Amino acid sequence: MKWRYLIIVAIVFGFFAGLVMAEDICKGDQNCLDIQKQIDELTPLLNSNKNEASKIEAKLKSIQSQLSVAVTKLKFTEANIKDRSEKVSTQYLILSVKIREMYMRLRSQPLWISLFSSMNMGEVRRELAYRQDSNETDKQMIVSLVSEIGKLETDKKALETQKAQLAKLQADLDKQNAVFQKTIKEISSKIAVLSAKQQAILAEKQGTFTTTVGDVPLADDVNARPDYNPGFSPAFAAFSFGAPHFKGLSQYGAFGRAKSGQSAEDILRAYYGGIEIKKDYDSGKQIGVAGYGRMDIETYVKRIYEMPSSWGDEGGFEALKAQAVAARSYALAWTDQGNGGSICTTQACQVYKNANKGGKWEEAVNATKGWVMWNNGKPFKSWYASTSGGYQESYTDSYSGYTTPSLWDTPSGRGGWTSSAYEKVGGSPWFYKGWYKGTSGDTCGRSHPWLSGEEMADILNAWVVLKGGSDDRVSPIGSCWGGNPYSISELKAKAGGNGYASVNGVSVSYSDGGYTSNVHFETDRGGVDIAGPDFKKIFNLRAPGRISLKSGLFNIEKK
C-alpha cells in the first residue's frame, strides 16, 4: 500500500486543490502525508483569507447593486424634478396670461358694462365664479408642483449622500480585498517556491523504498548502521526511524507483538483501537481485481503477497492472521464491498499475484475466514506498512468514518522507545537506518551516509540561504543531479555574515507526537536550532549524492 512517485511529485508541485481526500491520494504514505501536513498547516489560513475575500466580494456585489439602484433612483428623481419644474413654469405662464387678460379687459371697459350688456345677473355670477375657480385651480396646481419639487430635491440630496457613502465603502472594500488577494497569492506560492529540479530532488529523496516485506529478502546494510566507521572525525549522519508511512498496522511491529505472545485480535486492536471485528462476513462476496475480473474475497486474500509466510514458523503466525484481516478489510473498503471499481494489484493498493501463496499464509487466511474490521455498517480501510520507526500516527478512514489511535509502539509507551519497540523485537532492517542509496541501488559516489563537519555546516548554510528566499542553485553537489549547484565555498559566501564554516556537536529533541521537533547544532558561530521538519527538508535538498531522510522521526549521530 505504498505511495506512487508521480503522485508525490504532483503533491510537491502544489496540486492539492481539494479534489480528493488526502488519505485517498497518499494511500498512507508518510512522505506524501508530510507534504500534505505542511499544506494542511497553510490551508486554514488560506481558506480563512479566501472566506474573508469571498465575504468582501459578496459585500462589494451588494454595494454595487445598491449603488446601481441609487444611481437609477437619482436619475429618475432628477428627471421628475425637471418634469415638475417644467410643469410649474407652464402652469405659472398660463395663470399669468389669464390674470393679464382679465386685467386688460377690466382696463379697457368696466366689467359691469360688458357683462350687463350681454347677459343677465345669473350668468354674470356664474362667469365670475368660473373665473375665480379656474384661477384657484391653477394656483393649487402650482403649489402642489412646487411641494413635489421640494420633496424630490430632498430625495435627491439623500440619494447623492447615499451614493457618496456607497462609493467610499466600495473603495474601502476594494482595498481590503486587494490585501486578502495578496495574502492568498503569497500563501499559495509557498507551496511552490522551489524550482522544478529542487522539487524533483525532494520527491526522490523523501520517497520511500518501493518493496514490500514479502517481496524481497531482508537486507542488512552494514554501511547504513550507526556503528559504521567513516574514517574521519567529526562525522555526522542522519538516521531515519522507519520508512514511511506511520499509519495503521506496522508489519514488523505485528511480528514483534506476535513473538511477544499477543493474539491476532490483540495486534489488530493495538494498531486500530477498539474497532469491531466482525467474524461472520460473507466469504462468498465477489470483488473486482484489476486485470483478473471478479472473484470471492477469500480467494483474493489467499493471493496477497504482503507478509512472508516464513514468519508463521518463527513465532509470527498471529501476525499473519492480523495481516489477513487487514488485507481483507482493506480490499472490501476499497471496492465498496464489490460495488465499486476493481482494486489494483500493486503496492499502490495491495500486492496480488494470480496464484495462492499457500503455506502459513493460507493457514492464516483460513483461520480468519469472514473476519473483517467494521464500523458504521461498513468495512474499515485498514492501512498498514513495513516499519514506522516506533510511532503510529492516528488517521481517519473516510469510507467507514473510523479514526485510529496514535501510539508509541512499545510495551510501555514512549518510555520504551526505542529500546523495547516491537519493530526491534521483530527485527526490522529499516527501524533505524542511514539512507544513502537511490531507488535503483546506486550510491552516486557515496558509500555511506556520513558527512564531515564542513559538509554538515554546508547544510546549515543552505538553510540560511533559503530562509532569505528562493534559490534554485541550492541542490546536492555531485553527478547525481547535474545542474549548477553551489560549491561549499560559494554557498558559505552566499550565506554572508550568517554563514557557518564547521559543525562540532549536535543533539535532537522529539515531540510526543512522534516526530523530531528540533535539531541543535554547535558550530564555529555558536549554537543554532532548526525545527525538525525544516531540517528534514533542507537536508534532503542539499545533502550530497543520494543521502537522505525518509522519515520525520529521525536522529543525527556524531562520531
Buried (B, 14 or more C-beta within 10 A) or exposed (E): BBBBBEBBBBBBBBEBEEEEEBBEBBBBBBBBBBBBBBBEEBBEEBBBBBEBBEBBBEBBEEBEEBBEEBBEBBEEBBEBBEBBBEBBEEBBEBBEEBEEEEEEEEEEEEEEEBBEEEEEEEEBEEEEEEEEEEBEEBEEBBEBBBEBBEEBBEBBEBBBEBBEBBEEBBEEBEEBBEEBBEBBEEBBEEBBEBBEBBBBBBBBBBBBBBBBBBEEEEEEBEBBBBEBEBEEEBBBBBBBBBBBBBBBBBBBBBBBBBBBEBEBBBBBBBBBBEBEBBEEBBEEBBBBBEEEEEBBBBBBBBBBBBBBBEBBEBBBBBBBBBBBBBBBBBBBBBBEBBEEEBBBBBBBBBBBEEEEBEBBBBBBBEBBBBBBBBBEEBBBBBBBBBBBBBBBBBBBBBBBEBBBBBBBBBBEEBEBBBEBBBBBBBBBBBBBBBBBBBBEEEBBEBEBBBBBBBBBBBBBBBBBBBEEEEBEBBBBBBEBBEEEBBEBEEBBEBBEEBBBBBBBEBBBEBEEEBBBBBBBBBBEBEEBEBEBBBBBBBBBBBBBBBBBBBBBBBBBBBB
